[in-house]
Amino acid sequence: MKRQGLLSATGILMLGLVMLMTLHEWDSTLPGQDNAVMMAPAIIADDVTARAFSEKDGTLQYHLTADNLVQFDHNPLTEMEAPVLVMANDKGSWTITSEQGTVEDNGDLITFLGKVNVDNPTQKVNLDTDELRFNSDTNIATTPGEVEMTFDSGQTRAGALEADLDKGILNLKQGVKSEFEAPAS
């Protein structure tokens, strides 16, 4: 009887040892797979909606939606497909749409890429560019490349743009060309 108890205890001990070894192996990656694990997304989401509020007074800074979102652990970057950003201030509501987008700096920097369109129906302003960066902390939008703006009475092209959405100040740079229709008399 004592022998049977000793064999059972030894068997249980061996089983426990095998389990610990197996769990240890599962805890680590396969040889050569370290980089793949590091680059894998931490979060994948579809039909995403996010809102950011001001820390100063709690007002809504922006409302962001996207068809899909991928976030990584290895760098503080979130990638989006078909993002739509809506912001409102006393100058009206601004809507920014694009094919792709990224969010960095804890949501403070949103970059829109590929066929970017900015629309403000209140001011009847529409803007098209290939890349637009929006800093939600300062409420400033910039384009590093060419931009085309259309108004009720004409259009303007420029090599770059910086817009302070709170103050309503727009700076156009690098070869600015404007065409306006003369008012009918």
Secondary structure, DSSP 8 states (H G I E B T S, - for coil): -HHHHHHHHHHHHHHHHHHHHHHHHHHS--TT-HHHHHHSEEEEEEEEEEEEE-TTT--EEEEEEEEEEEEESSSS-EEEES-EEEEEETTEEEEEE-SEEEEEGGGTEEEEEEEEEEEETTTTEEEEEEEEEEETTTTEEEESS-EEEE-SSEEEEESEEEEETTTTEEEEESS-EEEE-----
